[in-house]
Every structure is written in structure tokens, then in C-alpha cells.
Amino acid sequence: MSFYEQLRHFADSYFLVVMFGVFVTLCAWPFRPGSRRHVDAARHSIFEDDHDGE
């Protein structure tokens, strides 16, 4: 088995599982128990410099 075939097998099987795990982790990260303060700060950060046109 050539090196290319080994990399291809790895990418087709294990790397797909790893990337799915990363995707699920990143999607679930804002919902972890200790993140409410950070999520609220990010949610309101867009309005910090908003003075209603004044």
C-alpha cells in the first residue's frame, strides 16, 4: 500500500470522524454551563458604540 493510499484511507475514515467531532464540539460550545457571561457579552457587543445617531 502506497503512502498516498494510506493517507486517502485515513482521510476517508478517521479524519471524517475527527472533523465531525470538532463540528459537534464547536456547535455545542456556547451551550456549556459556564459560558452564559461570555455569550451575553458577545450578544450585546454590537450595541456598545451605538448612540442612536447622536
MOCOR-V584231 format. One record per residue. N is the residue number from 1. PSI is psi in whole degrees, 0 to 359 (* if undefined). OMEGA is omega as a letter, one per 40 degrees, with the letter a starting at -180 (NA if undefined). Layout:
# MOCOR-V584231
n=N psi=PSI omega=OMEGA
n=N psi=PSI omega=OMEGA
This chain:
# MOCOR-V584231
n=1 psi=128 omega=a
n=2 psi=166 omega=i
n=3 psi=320 omega=i
n=4 psi=316 omega=i
n=5 psi=325 omega=i
n=6 psi=316 omega=i
n=7 psi=321 omega=i
n=8 psi=317 omega=i
n=9 psi=317 omega=i
n=10 psi=315 omega=a
n=11 psi=324 omega=a
n=12 psi=335 omega=a
n=13 psi=288 omega=a
n=14 psi=320 omega=a
n=15 psi=327 omega=i
n=16 psi=319 omega=i
n=17 psi=319 omega=i
n=18 psi=314 omega=a
n=19 psi=324 omega=i
n=20 psi=320 omega=i
n=21 psi=320 omega=i
n=22 psi=318 omega=i
n=23 psi=312 omega=a
n=24 psi=320 omega=i
n=25 psi=314 omega=a
n=26 psi=327 omega=i
n=27 psi=327 omega=a
n=28 psi=345 omega=a
n=29 psi=315 omega=a
n=30 psi=345 omega=a
n=31 psi=6 omega=i
n=32 psi=156 omega=a
n=33 psi=324 omega=a
n=34 psi=12 omega=a
n=35 psi=5 omega=a
n=36 psi=318 omega=a
n=37 psi=317 omega=a
n=38 psi=321 omega=i
n=39 psi=319 omega=i
n=40 psi=320 omega=i
n=41 psi=319 omega=i
n=42 psi=324 omega=a
n=43 psi=322 omega=a
n=44 psi=357 omega=a
n=45 psi=334 omega=a
n=46 psi=338 omega=a
n=47 psi=5 omega=a
n=48 psi=318 omega=a
n=49 psi=18 omega=a
n=50 psi=118 omega=a
n=51 psi=26 omega=i
n=52 psi=39 omega=i
n=53 psi=6 omega=a
n=54 psi=* omega=NA
